[in-house]
Amino acid sequence: MTKKTETNGQDAVKKVFGNATRITAKSVKKEKEEIEFKAPFDVLVSVAIVEAALKGVKENLTKQFKKVVFEIFVTKIKEELKQPESFKAICGDASASFQFKKSNYGFGESTANLLTEKEIPFDTEEKSTEQYIINPAILANQALLEKLAVAINTIKGFEDIEVIQVVEGSKKYQFTDATLAGVATKCTEEEQIKIFDEVSTLALADCKLAGENHKDQTTVDTALQNLVSKGVLQWNSDKKAK
């Protein structure tokens, strides 16, 4: 095949197929096998449906009150210069405790560098130590690996590749009371909000209605009635009623 013929062929392909309409292939959904279960499986399904329906509501309300709770804790940190104690939030018969806890993930290196720059102390935990490894590019190349095995000090053909590389050790940074005190006194308000938000997690606990929690049936009934009365458990269809 000459170069001209090959070029004409490519042009023909572009002309015939190049402007073809793109469509998405539809997959055929296979019907699932149905197996009969005994009660109270229906209760489990009902609980799962209600849980899914309430998940978004809880997330949105949590975000709404997180800012209020966060501002309270930041004020306490500035006044007490230490990790703040939990407090009890109340609204009518409803009550719950908010806790300012250390984030399980600690905080990042950029925050650690900022704290170091401002001479604010914090805890550093070595997650892994620095170590030497064989370059993965060599391990993936059997020919190079064989040469390395014969004589690592007299290898030929490795001029453009490192035989040994260093894996840096990883660290985990956590705040202490001294960290919180330093942030409250040495950082700008913008830095304080960023750091406090990164180093902590706000936990909602001990939720009660009239002093009782979810272990009391009457309290659960009351909670469900409250949600129904506020329209939280009402399903709103997008379809117009006939």
Protein Blocks (a to p, Z undefined) as FASTA:
>chain_A
ZZklmmmmmmmmmmmmmmpccdddddddddddddddddfklmmmmmmmmmmmmmmmmmmm
mmmmmmmmmmmmmmmmmmnopacddddddehjbccdddddddfklpafklmmmmmmnopa
cddddfbdcdddddfklmmmmklmmmmmmommlcghilmbcfbdcddddddddddfklmm
mmmmmpcfklmmmmmmmmpccddehiaeehiafklmklmmmmmmmmmmnommpccdfbdc
ZZ
